[in-house]
Amino acid sequence: MALSFPTAPLVAGRPTLSAARARLADVLNHPAFAAERRHKAGELMGTATDPQQVSRWAALALRESEQWENATLAREEAQPGPPAHPAYPH
């Protein structure tokens, strides 16, 4: 699942630290991440001073949330029985 984020404020083509932190916080609101993990990430974000590093963390978290969604969909599709949302002819 692709997510789009508003364009972050840029400084010479790089996101600001606050924009990178906001993006990571948005990504971590995904159900793939437990509250404890979001809390730990918040602590790390608070001490990070490199916006590029925080942006890399956001990209990794986004990739992980996509993998979680793909695995969840695969598990749901593998369940026996009729699909939860059948394809209706329109």
C-alpha positions as CSV (number, residue, x, y, z in Angstrom):
1,M,0.0,0.0,0.0
2,A,1.5,3.3,-1.0
3,L,1.1,6.3,1.3
4,S,1.6,9.8,0.2
5,F,2.8,12.5,2.5
6,P,2.5,16.3,2.1
7,T,5.7,17.8,0.8
8,A,8.0,18.4,3.7
9,P,9.7,21.8,4.1
10,L,13.0,21.5,2.4
11,V,16.3,23.1,3.2
12,A,18.6,22.9,0.2
13,G,16.7,19.8,-1.0
14,R,16.8,18.1,2.4
15,P,13.9,17.8,4.9
16,T,14.1,19.7,8.2
17,L,14.5,17.7,11.3
18,S,11.0,18.5,12.5
19,A,9.6,17.5,9.1
20,A,11.5,14.2,9.2
21,R,10.3,13.5,12.7
22,A,6.7,14.3,11.7
23,R,6.9,11.9,8.8
24,L,8.3,9.1,10.9
25,A,5.6,9.7,13.6
26,D,3.0,9.4,10.8
27,V,4.4,6.2,9.5
28,L,4.6,4.7,13.1
29,N,0.9,5.2,13.6
30,H,0.3,2.1,11.4
31,P,-1.1,-0.9,13.2
32,A,2.1,-2.9,12.3
33,F,3.8,-1.0,15.2
34,A,2.9,-1.7,18.8
35,A,2.5,1.2,21.2
36,E,5.7,0.2,23.0
37,R,7.7,0.3,19.8
38,R,6.2,3.8,18.9
39,H,7.2,5.0,22.4
40,K,10.8,3.7,21.9
41,A,10.9,5.3,18.5
42,G,9.7,8.6,20.0
43,E,12.6,8.5,22.4
44,L,15.1,7.9,19.6
45,M,13.5,10.7,17.5
46,G,13.9,13.0,20.4
47,T,17.6,12.5,20.6
48,A,18.3,12.3,16.9
49,T,19.8,15.4,15.3
50,D,20.3,14.2,11.7
51,P,17.2,14.7,9.5
52,Q,18.6,12.4,6.9
53,Q,18.9,9.6,9.5
54,V,15.3,10.2,10.7
55,S,14.2,10.1,7.1
56,R,15.9,6.8,6.5
57,W,14.2,5.4,9.6
58,A,10.8,6.6,8.2
59,A,11.6,4.9,4.9
60,L,12.5,1.6,6.7
61,A,9.3,1.8,8.8
62,L,7.2,2.4,5.7
63,R,8.7,-0.6,4.1
64,E,8.1,-2.7,7.2
65,S,4.4,-1.6,7.4
66,E,4.0,-2.5,3.7
67,Q,5.4,-6.0,4.4
68,W,3.1,-6.3,7.4
69,E,0.1,-5.4,5.2
70,N,1.2,-7.9,2.5
71,A,1.6,-10.7,5.1
72,T,-1.8,-9.9,6.6
73,L,-3.5,-9.9,3.3
74,A,-1.9,-13.2,2.4
75,R,-3.1,-14.8,5.7
76,E,-6.6,-13.5,5.1
77,E,-6.6,-14.8,1.5
78,A,-5.4,-18.2,2.7
79,Q,-8.3,-18.7,5.1
80,P,-10.9,-21.2,4.0
81,G,-14.4,-20.1,3.1
82,P,-15.9,-17.4,1.0
83,P,-14.1,-14.1,0.7
84,A,-14.9,-11.4,3.2
85,H,-15.6,-9.0,0.4
86,P,-16.8,-10.8,-2.7
87,A,-16.5,-9.2,-6.1
88,Y,-19.9,-8.0,-7.0
89,P,-20.8,-7.4,-10.7
90,H,-21.6,-3.8,-11.3
